[in-house]
């Protein structure tokens, strides 16, 4: 490289390495936090778990029946104490997700009632094989960072469906897993499976590859079961997400700012309880925020308010130093059409640019009722594009290429330059299913639409991708655990 620039560090040299959508300023985030502390101190929250009330009272909260009011000093302590970074590994113990600052990681959703069969297109109830398929596809997609069930299996004991879903995922992908739980027995079974893979609870705690998803319905009411799961996670040192779900104008104030205040208050209850039980417990906060479409009586997943409130929450949580859990990649459409692509792409871009730490929901059709692996595959393409945009423009001596420009001279071309060869692939993004060919080539190859190519790629992944297998010894241990929970 030919250059005349000194390589010494330059004083006060400011760098904008990447694009960043920061909707709320630090002053606005501080104001939201102060208001949230006032809400918890003055209004409080209903805590329906006896053990949790005792923990809060011992720490200095004011308890009156189920109502618990939290002094602002405790809220501030919880924010200072909760880790500002959570590291999640893959199944082999290799560090995979550094959930910190503005790192953004993507994955599918869960909670849907139906699936779209990837081979036949049939809309039907999910079975365990569908969860296994979700694991295979997540494992094979470059930009999908973690796996979720994409629907609970209906062909197993419904009381332990989450445990069966976890088994189907963990045996079909080595990527990190976010797993919802319904009760302590399920949580213990999932932890038993995880420790059988890691070797011991201590090894799992050092290199966790599972994050428990604990969901509260919002409105400042925290159920007995929900808080019991927080206590379990904290006692065992298991990373958990404390996730709230709010409907602006119905279960929270109609204004985005008011909704964020209520959501922050909900999340702080889960964060504080975890830190009081075990100081330093890894916790991630966030959730899903939407509006009510009264005309159609639905909660839209593709509405701009989902991204708007999600961005505000990500900004506020980053201000507090708490990793965030958000939502993107879903649609209110019922099929693979333009609406699906538009709504999914907008939300994936916005969530990534806002710095949301863990972004789930990709692959959800029909306002969350149905799951589509084809939409997840299309979303993987959008995630790649988004990551290239977020990567931004790196400015340094070598990339500015002043010496190369001088050697090529006006009117020359750069195809033969070593500099071009070096950066040709790392600086450009290349599609896997989107089409850039000339129309004659496109027609010669069958004139396939994006929807057709996505369907073909999904089916190819399911028939050819071979995830790394667990050992026979570990699989035997997992089977014993599954048999035990089924027998109960």
C-alpha positions as CSV (number, residue, x, y, z in Angstrom):
1,X,0.0,0.0,0.0
2,X,1.4,3.4,-1.0
3,X,0.5,6.2,1.4
4,X,1.8,9.5,2.6
5,X,-0.3,9.5,5.8
6,X,1.4,9.0,9.2
7,X,0.3,5.9,11.1
8,X,0.5,7.6,14.5
9,X,-2.8,7.8,16.4
10,X,-4.6,11.0,15.7
11,X,-5.9,13.1,18.6
12,X,-9.7,13.5,19.1
13,X,-10.4,11.5,15.9
14,X,-14.1,10.5,16.0
15,X,-15.2,7.4,14.2
16,X,-18.7,6.4,13.0
17,X,-18.1,2.8,12.1
18,X,-21.7,1.8,11.5
19,X,-25.2,3.0,11.0
20,X,-27.3,3.3,14.2
21,X,-30.9,4.1,14.7
22,X,-31.1,5.8,18.1
23,X,-34.6,7.0,18.5
24,X,-34.4,8.1,22.2
25,X,-31.7,10.4,23.6
26,X,-30.0,9.6,26.9
27,X,-32.0,12.3,28.5
28,X,-35.2,10.8,27.3
29,X,-34.2,7.3,28.5
30,X,-33.3,8.8,31.9
31,X,-36.7,10.4,32.1
32,X,-38.4,7.1,31.3
33,X,-36.3,5.3,33.9
34,X,-37.2,8.0,36.6
35,X,-40.9,7.7,35.8
36,X,-40.7,3.9,36.0
37,X,-39.1,4.1,39.4
38,X,-41.9,6.4,40.5
39,X,-44.5,3.9,39.3
40,X,-42.9,1.0,41.2
41,X,-42.4,3.1,44.3
42,X,-45.8,4.8,44.3
43,X,-48.1,2.4,42.6
44,X,-46.2,-0.9,42.9
45,X,-46.9,-4.2,41.3
46,X,-49.0,-7.2,42.3
47,X,-46.7,-10.1,43.2
48,X,-48.7,-13.3,43.4
49,X,-45.8,-15.6,44.5
50,X,-45.4,-15.9,48.3
51,X,-41.7,-16.6,48.2
52,X,-41.0,-13.6,46.0
53,X,-43.0,-11.3,48.3
54,X,-40.8,-12.5,51.2
55,X,-37.7,-11.9,49.2
56,X,-38.8,-8.4,48.3
57,X,-39.9,-7.6,51.9
58,X,-36.6,-8.8,53.3
59,X,-34.8,-6.5,50.8
60,X,-36.8,-3.4,52.1
61,X,-39.8,-3.3,49.8
62,X,-43.2,-2.3,51.2
63,X,-45.6,-5.3,51.1
64,X,-49.4,-4.9,51.6
65,X,-51.2,-8.1,50.7
66,X,-50.1,-9.0,47.1
67,X,-49.1,-5.4,46.4
68,X,-45.4,-4.7,46.5
69,X,-43.9,-1.2,46.3
70,X,-40.2,-1.0,45.4
71,X,-38.0,1.8,46.7
72,X,-36.1,3.6,44.0
73,X,-32.8,2.7,45.6
74,X,-33.6,-1.0,45.0
75,X,-34.5,-0.4,41.4
76,X,-31.2,1.4,40.9
77,X,-29.3,-1.3,42.7
78,X,-30.8,-4.0,40.5
79,X,-29.8,-2.1,37.3
80,X,-26.2,-1.7,38.6
81,X,-26.0,-5.4,39.7
82,X,-27.5,-7.1,36.7
83,X,-24.7,-8.0,34.2
84,X,-24.5,-5.6,31.2
85,X,-23.4,-8.5,29.0
86,X,-24.5,-12.1,28.8
87,X,-22.5,-14.7,26.9
88,X,-24.3,-17.6,25.3
89,X,-22.5,-20.6,23.9
90,X,-23.3,-23.2,21.3
91,X,-24.0,-26.8,22.3
92,X,-20.2,-27.6,22.2
93,X,-19.4,-24.8,24.7
94,X,-18.0,-22.5,22.1
95,X,-18.9,-18.8,22.7
96,X,-21.5,-17.9,20.1
97,X,-23.5,-14.8,21.2
98,X,-22.0,-11.9,23.0
99,X,-25.2,-10.3,24.1
100,X,-23.9,-6.8,24.9
101,X,-23.9,-3.2,23.7
102,X,-25.5,-3.1,20.2
103,X,-24.7,-6.6,19.0
104,X,-27.8,-7.9,17.3
105,X,-28.7,-11.6,17.0
106,X,-31.6,-13.1,15.1
107,X,-33.8,-16.2,15.5
108,X,-37.3,-17.6,14.8
109,X,-40.4,-17.3,17.0
110,X,-42.6,-19.6,19.1
111,X,-46.1,-19.7,20.4
112,X,-47.9,-20.2,17.1
113,X,-50.9,-22.5,16.9
114,X,-50.3,-23.7,13.3
115,X,-47.4,-24.4,10.9
116,X,-47.2,-24.2,7.1
117,X,-45.9,-27.6,6.0
118,X,-42.7,-26.8,4.1
119,X,-43.3,-29.7,1.6
120,X,-47.0,-29.5,1.0
121,X,-48.0,-26.0,2.0
122,X,-50.7,-27.3,4.2
123,X,-51.7,-25.3,7.3
124,X,-52.0,-27.6,10.2
125,X,-51.1,-28.2,13.9
126,X,-47.4,-28.5,14.7
127,X,-45.9,-31.9,15.6
128,X,-42.6,-32.8,17.1
129,X,-41.1,-33.4,13.7
130,X,-41.9,-29.7,12.8
131,X,-39.8,-28.6,15.8
132,X,-37.0,-30.9,14.6
133,X,-37.2,-29.3,11.1
134,X,-37.0,-25.9,12.7
135,X,-33.8,-26.9,14.4
136,X,-32.3,-28.3,11.1
137,X,-33.2,-25.1,9.2
138,X,-31.8,-22.8,11.9
139,X,-28.7,-24.9,12.0
140,X,-28.2,-24.5,8.2
141,X,-28.9,-20.8,7.9
142,X,-25.9,-18.5,8.1
143,X,-27.6,-15.4,9.6
144,X,-29.9,-17.2,12.1
145,X,-28.0,-17.1,15.4
146,X,-30.3,-19.1,17.7
147,X,-33.1,-21.5,17.6
148,X,-36.7,-21.5,19.0
149,X,-39.5,-24.1,18.7
150,X,-41.5,-22.4,16.0
151,X,-44.6,-23.9,17.6
152,X,-45.2,-26.5,20.3
153,X,-45.7,-30.1,19.2
154,X,-49.3,-31.4,19.6
155,X,-48.5,-35.1,19.2
156,X,-46.9,-35.4,22.6
157,X,-48.1,-35.1,26.2
158,X,-49.3,-31.4,26.3
159,X,-48.1,-31.1,30.0
160,X,-44.5,-31.5,28.9
161,X,-44.6,-30.2,25.3
162,X,-41.9,-27.7,25.9
163,X,-39.5,-30.4,27.1
164,X,-40.2,-32.4,23.9
165,X,-39.7,-29.3,21.9
166,X,-36.3,-28.7,23.6
167,X,-35.3,-32.3,22.9
168,X,-36.2,-31.9,19.2
169,X,-34.1,-28.7,18.9
170,X,-31.1,-29.7,20.9
171,X,-30.7,-32.9,18.9
172,X,-30.9,-31.1,15.6
173,X,-28.8,-27.9,16.0
174,X,-25.7,-27.0,17.9
175,X,-26.7,-23.3,17.9
176,X,-27.9,-21.6,21.2
177,X,-31.6,-22.2,22.1
178,X,-34.1,-19.9,23.7
179,X,-36.7,-22.2,25.4
180,X,-40.0,-21.2,26.9
181,X,-41.1,-23.1,30.0
182,X,-44.4,-23.8,31.8
183,X,-43.5,-24.6,35.4
184,X,-40.6,-25.7,37.5
185,X,-40.7,-29.3,36.6
186,X,-40.3,-28.5,33.0
187,X,-37.5,-26.1,33.8
188,X,-35.7,-28.8,35.8
189,X,-36.1,-31.4,33.0
190,X,-34.6,-28.9,30.5
191,X,-31.8,-28.1,32.8
192,X,-31.2,-31.8,33.3
193,X,-30.9,-32.3,29.5
194,X,-28.6,-29.3,29.2
195,X,-26.3,-30.6,32.0
196,X,-26.2,-34.1,30.5
197,X,-24.7,-32.4,27.4
198,X,-22.4,-30.1,29.2
199,X,-21.3,-32.7,31.8
200,X,-22.3,-30.9,35.0
201,X,-24.3,-27.9,36.2
202,X,-21.1,-26.0,36.8
203,X,-19.9,-26.6,33.3
204,X,-23.3,-25.5,31.9
205,X,-23.2,-22.3,34.1
206,X,-19.7,-21.5,32.7
207,X,-20.8,-22.1,29.1
208,X,-24.6,-21.9,28.9
209,X,-26.2,-22.8,25.5
210,X,-29.8,-22.4,26.7
211,X,-31.6,-19.3,27.8
212,X,-35.0,-19.7,29.5
213,X,-37.8,-17.6,28.3
214,X,-40.0,-16.4,31.1
215,X,-43.1,-14.5,30.0
216,X,-45.3,-12.2,32.0
217,X,-48.6,-10.8,30.6
218,X,-47.8,-7.3,31.7
219,X,-50.1,-4.8,33.4
220,X,-47.9,-4.9,36.5
221,X,-49.3,-8.2,37.7
222,X,-46.8,-11.1,38.1
223,X,-48.2,-14.6,38.5
224,X,-47.1,-17.2,41.0
225,X,-45.7,-19.5,38.3
226,X,-43.9,-16.8,36.5
227,X,-42.0,-15.6,39.5
228,X,-41.3,-19.2,40.6
229,X,-39.5,-19.7,37.3
230,X,-37.4,-16.6,37.9
231,X,-36.4,-17.9,41.3
232,X,-35.5,-21.3,39.8
233,X,-33.3,-19.7,37.1
234,X,-31.5,-17.5,39.6
235,X,-30.9,-20.3,42.1
236,X,-29.4,-22.4,39.4
237,X,-27.4,-19.6,37.6
238,X,-29.3,-20.1,34.4
239,X,-29.6,-17.2,32.0
240,X,-33.2,-16.1,31.5
241,X,-35.2,-13.6,29.6
242,X,-37.9,-11.7,31.5
243,X,-40.3,-10.8,28.7
244,X,-43.5,-8.8,28.9
245,X,-46.3,-8.4,26.4
246,X,-48.2,-5.1,26.1
247,X,-51.0,-3.8,24.0
248,X,-50.9,0.0,23.7
249,X,-54.2,1.5,24.7
250,X,-55.5,-1.8,26.3
251,X,-53.0,-3.2,28.7
252,X,-50.8,-0.1,28.8
253,X,-51.2,3.6,28.1
254,X,-51.9,4.3,24.4
255,X,-48.8,6.5,24.0
256,X,-45.5,4.7,23.2
257,X,-43.8,6.5,26.1
258,X,-46.4,5.3,28.5
259,X,-46.2,1.8,27.2
260,X,-42.4,1.7,27.6
261,X,-42.7,3.0,31.2
262,X,-45.1,0.1,32.1
263,X,-42.9,-2.4,30.2
264,X,-39.8,-1.2,32.1
265,X,-41.6,-1.5,35.4
266,X,-42.6,-5.1,34.5
267,X,-39.1,-6.0,33.5
268,X,-37.5,-4.4,36.6
269,X,-39.6,-6.7,38.8
270,X,-38.1,-9.8,37.1
271,X,-34.6,-8.3,37.1
272,X,-34.7,-7.3,40.7
273,X,-36.0,-10.6,42.0
274,X,-33.3,-12.5,40.1
275,X,-30.6,-10.3,41.6
276,X,-32.0,-10.6,45.1
277,X,-32.0,-14.4,44.9
278,X,-28.5,-14.6,43.3
279,X,-26.5,-11.5,42.7
280,X,-25.1,-11.4,39.2
281,X,-27.7,-13.7,37.7
282,X,-27.6,-13.2,33.9
283,X,-30.9,-11.7,32.8
284,X,-32.2,-10.1,29.5
285,X,-35.2,-7.9,29.4
286,X,-37.7,-7.0,26.7
287,X,-40.8,-8.4,25.1
288,X,-43.4,-7.8,22.4
289,X,-45.4,-4.6,22.1
290,X,-48.2,-4.0,19.7
291,X,-51.6,-2.3,19.2
292,X,-55.2,-3.6,18.9
293,X,-56.8,-3.7,15.5
294,X,-60.4,-3.4,16.7
295,X,-61.8,-3.6,13.1
296,X,-60.4,-7.1,12.6
297,X,-60.1,-8.0,16.3
298,X,-56.4,-9.0,16.0
299,X,-53.0,-7.9,17.5
300,X,-51.0,-7.1,14.4
301,X,-47.4,-8.3,14.1
302,X,-46.5,-6.2,11.1
303,X,-47.6,-2.8,12.5
304,X,-45.0,0.0,12.5
305,X,-45.8,0.5,16.2
306,X,-44.2,-2.9,16.9
307,X,-40.9,-1.6,15.7
308,X,-41.4,1.8,17.2
309,X,-42.0,0.6,20.7
310,X,-39.5,-2.1,20.4
311,X,-36.8,0.4,19.4
312,X,-37.7,2.6,22.3
313,X,-37.4,-0.3,24.7
314,X,-34.0,-1.3,23.2
315,X,-32.8,2.2,23.6
316,X,-34.0,2.5,27.2
317,X,-32.6,-0.9,28.2
318,X,-29.2,-0.1,26.6
319,X,-29.2,3.1,28.7
320,X,-29.7,1.0,31.8
321,X,-27.0,-1.5,30.7
322,X,-29.5,-4.4,30.4
323,X,-29.4,-6.6,27.3
324,X,-32.6,-6.5,25.3
325,X,-35.0,-9.0,23.8
326,X,-37.1,-7.8,20.9
327,X,-39.3,-8.9,18.0
328,X,-38.9,-8.8,14.2
329,X,-39.4,-10.8,11.0
330,X,-43.1,-11.5,11.3
331,X,-46.1,-10.5,9.2
332,X,-49.9,-10.2,9.2
333,X,-50.0,-11.7,5.7
334,X,-51.3,-15.3,5.3
335,X,-49.1,-16.3,2.4
336,X,-45.7,-15.7,0.7
337,X,-46.5,-12.4,-0.9
338,X,-45.3,-8.8,-1.2
339,X,-46.9,-7.9,2.2
340,X,-45.0,-10.7,3.9
341,X,-41.6,-9.5,2.5
342,X,-42.3,-5.8,3.2
343,X,-43.4,-6.2,6.9
344,X,-40.7,-8.8,7.7
345,X,-37.9,-6.8,6.0
346,X,-38.8,-3.5,7.7
347,X,-38.9,-4.9,11.1
348,X,-35.7,-6.9,10.7
349,X,-33.9,-3.8,9.6
350,X,-35.3,-1.6,12.3
351,X,-34.6,-4.1,15.1
352,X,-31.0,-4.6,13.9
353,X,-30.3,-0.9,13.6
354,X,-31.8,-0.1,17.0
355,X,-29.3,-2.4,18.7
356,X,-31.8,-4.9,20.1
357,X,-29.7,-7.8,21.5
358,X,-31.8,-10.9,20.8
359,X,-34.4,-10.5,18.0
360,X,-36.9,-13.3,17.8
361,X,-40.1,-13.8,15.8
362,X,-38.9,-14.4,12.2
363,X,-41.1,-16.9,10.4
364,X,-44.4,-15.9,12.0
365,X,-47.3,-15.5,9.6
366,X,-50.9,-14.5,10.2
367,X,-50.2,-12.2,13.2
368,X,-48.4,-15.0,14.9
369,X,-51.0,-17.8,14.4
370,X,-48.9,-19.7,11.8
371,X,-45.2,-20.5,11.4
372,X,-43.4,-20.7,8.1
373,X,-39.9,-22.0,7.6
374,X,-39.9,-20.4,4.2
375,X,-40.4,-17.0,5.8
376,X,-37.5,-17.8,8.1
377,X,-35.3,-18.6,5.1
378,X,-36.3,-15.4,3.4
379,X,-35.7,-13.6,6.6
380,X,-32.2,-15.0,6.7
381,X,-31.5,-13.2,3.4
382,X,-32.8,-9.9,4.9
383,X,-30.7,-10.4,8.0
384,X,-27.6,-10.7,5.8
385,X,-28.5,-7.5,4.0
386,X,-29.2,-5.7,7.3
387,X,-25.8,-6.9,8.7
388,X,-24.0,-5.4,5.7
389,X,-25.8,-2.1,6.2
390,X,-25.0,-2.1,9.9
391,X,-21.4,-2.9,9.2
392,X,-21.2,0.5,7.7
393,X,-18.1,2.1,6.1
394,X,-14.8,1.4,7.7
395,X,-12.4,4.3,7.1
396,X,-8.7,3.7,7.4
397,X,-5.6,4.1,5.3
398,X,-5.8,0.8,3.5
399,X,-9.5,1.1,2.7
400,X,-9.3,4.6,1.4
401,X,-6.9,3.1,-1.2
402,X,-5.1,6.4,-2.1
403,X,-2.0,4.5,-3.3
404,X,-4.1,2.1,-5.5
405,X,-6.0,5.1,-7.0
406,X,-2.7,6.7,-7.9
407,X,-1.4,3.5,-9.5
408,X,-4.5,2.8,-11.6
409,X,-4.6,6.4,-12.8
410,X,-7.7,8.1,-14.4
411,X,-9.6,5.9,-16.8
412,X,-8.1,2.7,-15.5
413,X,-9.9,-0.2,-13.8
414,X,-9.4,-2.0,-10.5
415,X,-10.2,-5.6,-11.4
416,X,-6.6,-6.7,-11.5
417,X,-5.5,-5.0,-8.3
418,X,-4.5,-7.0,-5.2
419,X,-6.6,-4.6,-3.2
420,X,-9.7,-5.5,-5.1
421,X,-9.0,-9.2,-4.7
422,X,-8.5,-8.7,-1.0
423,X,-11.8,-6.9,-0.3
424,X,-14.0,-8.2,-3.1
425,X,-15.9,-10.6,-0.9
426,X,-15.7,-9.0,2.5
427,X,-17.0,-5.6,1.4
428,X,-19.8,-6.8,-0.8
429,X,-23.0,-8.7,0.1
430,X,-24.1,-11.5,-2.2
431,X,-27.6,-12.9,-2.2
432,X,-28.5,-16.5,-2.0
433,X,-32.2,-16.5,-3.1
434,X,-32.8,-13.0,-4.5
435,X,-32.2,-12.7,-8.2
436,X,-29.8,-10.4,-10.0
437,X,-29.4,-12.3,-13.3
438,X,-30.3,-10.9,-16.7
439,X,-33.9,-11.6,-17.8
440,X,-32.7,-14.1,-20.5
441,X,-30.8,-16.1,-17.9
442,X,-33.7,-15.9,-15.4
443,X,-36.1,-17.2,-18.0
444,X,-33.7,-20.0,-19.0
445,X,-33.5,-21.1,-15.4
446,X,-37.3,-21.4,-15.1
447,X,-38.3,-17.8,-14.4
448,X,-38.6,-18.6,-10.7
449,X,-40.0,-16.0,-8.3
450,X,-38.5,-15.3,-4.9
451,X,-41.2,-17.4,-3.2
452,X,-40.4,-20.4,-5.4
453,X,-36.6,-20.1,-4.7
454,X,-37.2,-19.7,-1.0
455,X,-39.4,-22.8,-1.0
456,X,-36.8,-24.8,-2.8
457,X,-34.0,-23.7,-0.5
458,X,-36.1,-24.6,2.5
459,X,-36.8,-28.1,1.1
460,X,-33.1,-28.5,0.2
461,X,-32.0,-27.7,3.7
462,X,-34.5,-30.2,5.2
463,X,-33.4,-33.0,2.9
464,X,-29.6,-32.4,2.7
465,X,-28.4,-30.5,5.7
466,X,-26.8,-32.7,8.4
467,X,-26.5,-31.1,11.8
468,X,-23.8,-32.3,14.1
469,X,-25.1,-35.2,16.1
470,X,-24.9,-35.8,19.9
471,X,-23.1,-38.9,21.1
472,X,-25.1,-42.1,21.8
473,X,-24.3,-41.8,25.5
474,X,-25.8,-38.3,25.7
475,X,-28.8,-39.3,23.6
476,X,-29.5,-42.2,26.0
477,X,-29.4,-39.8,29.0
478,X,-31.8,-37.4,27.2
479,X,-34.2,-40.3,26.5
480,X,-34.3,-41.3,30.1
481,X,-35.1,-37.7,31.1
482,X,-37.9,-37.5,28.5
483,X,-39.3,-40.9,29.6
484,X,-39.3,-39.7,33.2
485,X,-41.2,-36.5,32.6
486,X,-43.7,-38.3,30.4
487,X,-44.3,-40.8,33.1
488,X,-45.1,-38.1,35.6
